[in-house]
């Protein structure tokens, strides 16, 4: 929030920064050392001296977190890369409704993570970074002499560690649950696993003794079975139908404009739109809550979020949870 904190402070906004610490490293190592939260907290306090106040509380777990005192007339200011526009709604009597648009910097766009916001919440939100490129944000930070201007971005999970594996981290909390790993191309049992949580659909499957490269295709919770299929090179370049998905079924779908879904959505031909899966934009057509792709895709998993955009691919309309991936010509063998 550093940059927009500086910019909005200049505009005389009454700001309170929100700092979140989401894990207590003492649970893992018995010490506060070794996690980025400590450096984050130092940076927050240094920036606080420059521009805004910070509201902090000590949580029941003993570490510091922050909270904002909300008020019906307050405007949350987000550091997300997204844009908000106001538009007349020709589908109802309401005028000047908020629209969530992709950021100017397409490589940093975060509308995927904001697609579940309500219209009321969006109407009060501000996205000061939406029209800026990341490079421009850094230049503004340098101009204001902010201590985080040159800081590298972090994409990992600090409490897992730079060299740690998420599966190993989860396994320290969950009892092993051995099951079978089956090759879908042959129906044969090729190995055993110690827990479904160690595997992600679309990831490479390292099977001892298996010469050909393979990828995780499916996880069956009831059978406690992992299914894999052979593929050459990168998953996205594979043409093995066992790795491809022609359609997905989405539930708990919600449009930001709840009372005004896109025109044509319920027509027999569906509504042509763009969809974002795992931060990757594709162009399908939708028919209710079944999304059919123009070209089969790989690496899609139930439980992921499918975000739908308008025909132009810029206006974020809403999102839902993928419950079925509609694999092409896949027959699950009995295990």
Secondary structure, DSSP 8 states (H G I E B T S, - for coil): -HHHHHHHHHTT---EE-------THHHHSSSTTSTHHHHHHHHHHHHTTS-EE-EEE-TTSSEEE-----TT---B--SSEEEEEE--TTSS--SEEEEEE-SSTTT--HHHHTT--HHHHHH-B-TTTTS-HHHHHHHHHHTT-TTTT-----S-TTT-SS--HHHHHHTTS----EEEEETTTTEEEEEES-GGG--TTSEE--TT--S-EEEEEEETTTTEEEEEE--S-GGG---GGGEEEEEEEEEEEESSTT---TTTTSTT-EE-EEEETTEEE-EEEETTEEEEEEEEES--TTSEEEEE-TTS-EEEEEEEEEE--BTT------
